[in-house]
Amino acid sequence: MTDTFTWRRYVAEPSGETAFAVDKAQYGDGYSQTAASGINNAQDTWTLDFEGHRITDELAAIEAFLRAKCGATSFYWTPPNGALGLYRCTTLKRTDLSDGWMRLSVTFEQNFQP
């Protein structure tokens, strides 16, 4: 069973971007022909920031959840104003704010499965 990422205590507004996979054939006269590459050619990527104490706050639970997935296992997540989908955490960045407090910046990449 696939787990669900439910935390929503963002420090800053989440930012998302969509990349489109396109096949392109370039011809010698400057003409090019393009087509969507596959049925899931639009992939969303989201950057989220969380802050808290790395032991006594939910920040430890967030990091443990994402580390357990090792960047390879998908989980369900609902982006802001979006629909529930499958995502993977591709990067974890920690910033020490002193005395056990830290900022955790994560990148979620949309994942597709049959």
N, C-alpha and C positions, 0 to 999 in steps of 0.2 A: 504494500500500500504506500502511496506517495504522500509524504508529509506536506504540511502547509506552513508557510512563513506568515505569521500573523502580526508581528510587531509593526507599530506605526508611529513611534515617537521620534519623528525626524527632527534634526536640528535645523536644517535648511530645507527649502522646498526641493523635492526630488526633481531631477532633470532627466529627461528621456530623449532618445534620438532613434530614428528608424533608418536602417540601411537597406537598400533595395538591391537584390542580386539580379543582374541583367546580362544576357548573352548579347554580344555585339559582333557583327561582321562588318569590317571596314573594306570598302572597295577603292580601287585606284583613282577613280574620278572624283573622290571626295564624298561620295554617297555612302551612308552607313545604314545598316538595318539592325534594329534592336528588338528583343523580346524578353518577357519576364522569364527568369531562370527557375523553373520548378513551380510547384503549386504554393509553396510557402516562401515566396521570394522577398517578403518584407519582414525583417527581423528587428525587434525593439531591444534597445539596451538602456538600462536605467542606472543612475548613480544616486546613492542614498548615503546620508550621514546620520550617525547616531552618537550621542554623548552620554556618559554616565561613569559610575565607578566600576572598575573592571572586576570587582569581586562581589560587592554588596548590591549592585544594581542589576537590572535585566540585561545590561550590556554583555555580561558574561554568558548569559543564556543565548543571546543572539550570536555571539562569536562561536560558541560551542555547536549550535545548530549548523552554522555555515561550514565550520571546520569538519564536521562529521560527514558532510557531503563531498568533501575533497575536490570541489570544482567539477566533478564528473556526474554526480547524481542530481537529477532534477527534483524540484519541489514546486508546489503550487504557490502562486502569489498573485495578488490583484493590484495592478499599478493604479496610481491616482486617476480617477475618472475613466478607468479601463475595465476590461473583463478579466476574469480569472484565467490564468494561463500557466504553462510550464516554464520555469526559469532555472538557470544555474548561476551560482555566484562564481564569477571568473577572477575577481580580485578582492582582497581584503587589505586595507591600509589602516594602520594604527598610528595615532598621534598622541603622544604623552602630554597631558595637560597638568601634571604634577599630583603628588599624593594619591596615586591610584586612580585618578580621573583620567579618562581618555576619550578621544573621538575615534569612532570606527567608520571608515568610508568604504563602501562596498559597491561593486558593479554587478548588476543582474543582467544576464543575457538570455533572451527568449530562446526556448528550445522547442522543437517539434518532434512528436513521436506519432507513429501510426495508431 
